């Protein structure tokens, strides 16, 4: 039982220790096998953590036994546990998927380094969520970002533009992190502590230019990390040119963890005791709505399916920001529900894209013609996940939209709730457009003929790639049919976050 | 009862899907495949008949399929109007399947397995709409109907079919997500539920007057794009790129009737006839429906392609149902509901005759069909019967809805509607009977050399498997004329 005493920190430490070990393993299957095993162990740990927190309440763990405010304390509440389980779950699905995909796209020689970087990324993401120390958030955020830059760059084997994309991501990501750490520095100056709960107590009731500046820097820095419009410029290129497995993982986790960090800072550190939180909420509503429409509109006109889905991700982040901007427990719950559902949708979609890339070697829309006949299973999964993205009833996406609409109707907002509802519905129409284009190409157009006129060759996708994709697609439908468990869990988490925000600390 | 109505509802929805898988598996043996389709059609009809009889005797079976969230469930609750629509759809599916088999084989069409599979899926969707117990269920199956009929519309896979399919999908999904879905959400916001309730949901809502009810009714009326209320009608003429069995069944019976059924159901079960009358929100839509009736008829007169002419005629005839719903008087609603049955039979006859003419003589343009009456007397006689039903002449069924609508509009104080209906009948005579008259009276076109019998060469009577279904529905219109009394009694519980 002594191992489980350290449960809050295990999901962070296990991949951290495993990463350098993985780099030393022989290339190919051993590296992949070890990394997959570690991801599954992490998932089991995160699942146990979620169950424990759901029953027993927030877990606190002092690293090394050093107590707050001097030591680094890990604090995992229900929303954190949900996100940790989600990230670990996504890793557990993507790692098995990655085997053939990585062999094809990156090659065997670099696979130990690749899996090692992947594990470091997983560590970083888990750490951001688990920790209760503000500077620790920065450290883990940078750990995950740096490994992500390397992972994105590994797509250069297939397309040299991955290098530029990774470099752009590096520059912009570092700018964001710098803003964030400047904000942290200002907060430290004002409060003298880096522990988030402690900060909250010391900030309570205070309002001066330094705190406002800190708030602005932190929101901007995290806004860039979560690809809030118009700080999203790094995302489309990074997602498009990264290896398929990397995109599938990042799209479902990286921005979500940044959203979680934003929630943590907005509600746990600053809370409503600061008068200017309302500025942030207003900003989120506007930028969320603009992002939803602008990004969806850009997505409609893309000719590269991966790029289209990347812009779609920016739009989906807009939904989460919209939920947060309502400043109600239901709104936060809606954001959490969408964090989970969007991860399910996007990972399934990008996995399908990866399967097609494996088979035909391209992710341009023109290569998708006739895929419905050549790869029916993959095409079917793409369509189902696409319907979930649109928000068709009986899929996870509908549950997200419904919970968001309910939250909008219950909240008192500066604009009429009905207007927000109609805007949410209108943006779904744009999703129909871009998902429809791909579905049309897949099912209603003939496969491109060969240069010599012969029919397109038979193609197939390995079982190891189809199974995780199928499971994630099925998860979409399952959540669409029976969403009660997820929604009530997220509502509980949302209530806890809001309670913390109002001055009382939910322990 | 061997089977409870609740079980029959679920079985009727499931059976076409099982049949669809059966068709897919029987891809290699066409005769077995067609047999599966026919068997599924007959069995589904029997199940629906069970439900219909239960409803006719006052039963209101209900079954909840699944509950997604508290307050959000997929639920079926059958009432007279829905049971009627389900009976018409499943019954005519049998007739249409027989016609499809002959037509597809006669014209050696490709992709027949996909064709029959999509039909089966579309029937499930139509039955789901008929049996829906709340707006959410209605919306889900409404979308399923659009998606399952899309492969049927684009069946030929050429550029024209794809273009038609794009307009079809664009308008239907655009109206449903852009207008109908907000209307459903708005209803939920105002009343806290989306369950269908006779007499409407808004009785308890305070101060339900002014622009809000009007806009809401408009969102429903235009959002249910399958009702083809102008100006959201272009999908219907564009869907004529589909093979004729598709046009005959889906765009005379299942898809369009699902649309107007939806409008009528919303009028009765979401708004309530009394609410519509008292708040007067039906007024503008009475005008729009009348405009739709007249303009669509006018456009029909200019069409030389027979299927296009019939499509615009359908737009016009569908607006009769919308008219009845918006008049919201007892007899007006009766007119709308009976029109669903009468028009289905009449229009299906007309489309099947059009398909027969295409198969036998390879003509799609009316100007080419002159003089073919002598060679194809049976086809054209069935056509005339169907046309008379649409025009509204006794003893064909279509005369009753027209009569009811005239009385209903007088009840509501709208004398001009009577004028509109008479004008519509006159226009119908012109554009529907003219082709038949010219087929019989005119000599064959000079470009065709005649043989000894005076028939144009290459024109013979349509094959039996085309004529038989067409005559079945044609005789059906005459039979319904005499059984209208029973239908009216059956629909009593709906009326205010």
Interface residues (C-beta under 8 A of the other chain):
Chain A: X392 X393 X394 X398 X399 X402 X405 X409 X418 X421 X422 X425 X426 X428 X429 X432 X436 X444 X480 X481 X482 X483 X484 X487
Chain B: X66 X67 X68 X69 X70 X72 X74 X136 X139 X140 X143 X154 X157 X162 X165 X169 X173 X174 X177 X178 X181 X182 X185 X186 X189
